Amino acid sequence: MISLQPLNEPPGTLPTIRRNYPADRQHYALWRRNYTIAWIVLHSTQGTDSRAWLSTTSDPPVSIHKLGRHDGIYSIVEPAHTAWHCGLTLPGYEHANERSLGYEIESPNHNGEAQVPYTDQDYNQAAHAIAGWMFSYHLGWERVVRHADIAAPPGRRTDPDGLDMARLQREVYAWTRFFGALKQTEHVKWII
């Protein structure tokens, strides 16, 4: 049986938010045109220190809305804009970049192998960010997908390699429950 955290206590530490790695204009599209946010897509890197790669140096250009690292969460592209993080997608996920928010966990894992386990901090940061988006955009857990689940052709992507989705879901629900109990004036302090 899962014990529930008291509503007035956060289920984890508030992540450090870093805003000093915004993507340059060649790495994302302004606004979302007529699209609404339908999914949250989870990714993981294949190596460490991917801040520059996700904001200025990749070719073709790619980007992400938020990047979770050992030193906090980096806001790369604002949620109002379209980050380029999905590539080709399966039917039913057309226009995925325009219709999703992307969260990347920095990880040394690669080639579909989870050699290094994700840390408690990785889970807490991802859960906090995802819960904040779910709460803000009125999305349910069924709208949280792995990049591997939507990439075309099937098998093209494997990320986030080794992420325990059941654990992540529990932690997301704990943060969502906490956010729901907050007074509206407290949202700005806790939801990032």
C-alpha atoms as one frame of an Amber mdcrd trajectory, in Angstrom:
protein
   0.000   0.000   0.000   1.276   3.471  -0.890   1.230   6.000   1.921   0.198
   9.478   0.898   2.229  12.514   1.838   0.324  15.123   3.875  -1.162  17.710
   1.536   0.579  20.631   3.207   4.084  19.158   2.799   5.974  18.993  -0.508
   6.824  15.403  -1.495  10.365  16.368  -2.446  12.852  19.190  -2.583  12.004
  22.177  -4.776  14.435  21.870  -7.709  16.893  24.629  -8.514  15.794  26.431
 -11.670  18.451  27.791 -14.004  17.541  30.144 -16.823  20.988  30.901 -18.238
  20.910  28.549 -21.234  18.076  29.768 -23.438  18.005  28.357 -26.962  19.021
  30.650 -29.762  16.330  31.580 -32.272  17.524  29.004 -34.857  16.635  26.141
 -32.463  12.887  26.598 -31.962   9.786  28.141 -33.516   8.015  31.107 -32.005
   4.605  30.356 -30.551   2.502  27.291 -31.285   0.307  28.675 -34.034  -3.161
  27.095 -33.625  -1.985  24.042 -31.700  -2.728  23.254 -28.063  -0.529  21.185
 -25.788  -1.658  17.542 -25.851   1.389  15.620 -24.541   4.454  15.771 -22.392
   7.323  13.894 -24.044  10.156  12.460 -21.924  13.670  12.180 -23.300  17.134
  11.343 -22.033  20.454  12.466 -23.421  23.279  10.185 -24.447  26.013  11.897
 -22.506  26.607  14.689 -20.078  26.610  18.479 -20.398  24.045  18.696 -23.167
  23.063  22.304 -22.462  24.812  23.769 -25.503  23.767  20.888 -27.744  20.101
  21.515 -26.897  20.273  25.261 -27.332  22.956  26.411 -29.790  25.214  23.841
 -31.438  23.258  20.869 -32.821  22.893  20.295 -36.547  20.147  19.781 -37.455
  18.955  22.109 -34.707  17.155  20.496 -31.772  15.910  21.918 -28.495  13.856
  21.058 -25.426  11.649  22.980 -23.031  13.394  21.806 -19.856  16.596  19.906
 -19.181  17.147  18.158 -15.839  20.798  17.894 -14.773  22.770  17.218 -11.592
  22.780  20.972 -10.832  19.092  21.691 -11.425  16.521  22.203 -14.151  17.438
  24.390 -17.111  14.724  26.265 -18.985  15.862  26.062 -22.608  12.673  27.004
 -24.536   9.674  28.700 -22.940   6.490  26.563 -23.001   4.704  29.113 -25.203
   7.125  28.277 -28.023   7.704  25.121 -30.073  10.858  23.213 -29.162  12.184
  20.768 -31.756  12.518  17.518 -29.828  10.344  14.796 -31.396  11.456  14.265
 -34.979   9.406  11.779 -37.009   6.466  10.366 -35.053   3.946   7.564 -35.332
   0.390   8.130 -36.622  -1.702   9.820 -33.956   1.236  11.973 -32.871   1.432
  14.251 -35.905   2.769  17.764 -35.237   4.215  16.444 -31.984   6.627  19.345
 -31.550   3.824  21.891 -31.829   1.517  19.848 -29.578   3.885  18.853 -26.766
   6.215  19.988 -24.038   9.563  18.217 -23.842  11.558  17.270 -20.752  15.082
  15.877 -21.108  16.972  14.034 -18.361  20.707  14.332 -18.743  22.080  10.801
 -18.596  25.269   8.990 -19.588  23.198   6.009 -20.838  23.278   5.331 -24.549
  22.431   2.907 -27.331  19.285   1.705 -25.584  21.165   0.479 -22.522  20.517
   1.759 -19.002  24.012   1.303 -17.609  23.764   4.069 -14.987  20.586   4.245
 -12.880  18.707   7.506 -12.627  19.174   9.270  -9.298  16.547  10.287  -6.753
  17.221  13.857  -7.879  16.523  12.925 -11.522  13.134  11.484 -10.539  12.231
  14.367  -8.231  13.150  17.038 -10.793  11.306  15.286 -13.629   8.264  14.631
 -11.434   8.141  18.242 -10.280   8.365  19.657 -13.817   5.871  17.166 -15.276
   3.403  17.670 -12.405   3.654  21.426 -12.889   2.827  21.082 -16.574   0.018
  18.596 -15.912  -1.456  20.955 -13.322  -1.042  24.085 -15.473  -2.292  22.595
 -18.759  -4.928  20.234 -17.304  -3.281  17.087 -18.643  -3.646  13.580 -17.221
  -0.869  11.026 -16.778  -2.015   9.239 -19.946  -0.671  12.279 -21.820   2.888
  11.649 -20.591   4.806   9.598 -23.166   8.349   8.427 -23.703  10.134   9.484
 -26.878  10.583   5.768 -27.619   6.782   5.349 -27.577   6.068   7.884 -30.322
   9.161   7.923 -32.563   8.849   6.605 -36.111   9.823   4.163 -37.310   9.385
   2.053 -34.150  12.770   1.430 -32.515  14.333   4.612 -33.914  14.559   6.044
 -30.387  14.989   4.237 -27.059  14.949   7.127 -24.616  14.522   7.622 -21.781
  16.531   4.424 -21.397  15.876   2.610 -18.109  13.495   5.171 -16.600  11.100
   3.545 -14.106   7.802   4.979 -15.336   5.824   3.532 -12.388   8.094   5.314
  -9.918   7.925   8.519 -11.938   4.126   8.316 -12.019   3.962   7.951  -8.212
   6.219  10.963  -7.733   4.294  13.025 -10.303   1.025  12.236  -8.522   2.539
  13.261  -5.181   3.596  16.649  -6.586   0.244  17.108  -8.361  -1.611  16.383
  -5.144   0.537  18.955  -3.321  -0.016  21.574  -6.046  -3.769  21.009  -5.872
  -3.774  21.717  -2.134  -1.928  25.031  -2.479  -3.640  28.385  -2.328  -3.623
  30.022  -5.737  -1.275  32.731  -4.428   1.317  30.030  -3.611   1.431  28.485
  -7.105   4.107  30.864  -8.337   6.450  29.743  -5.527   6.112  26.009  -6.184
   5.111  25.465  -9.828   7.946  26.248 -12.222
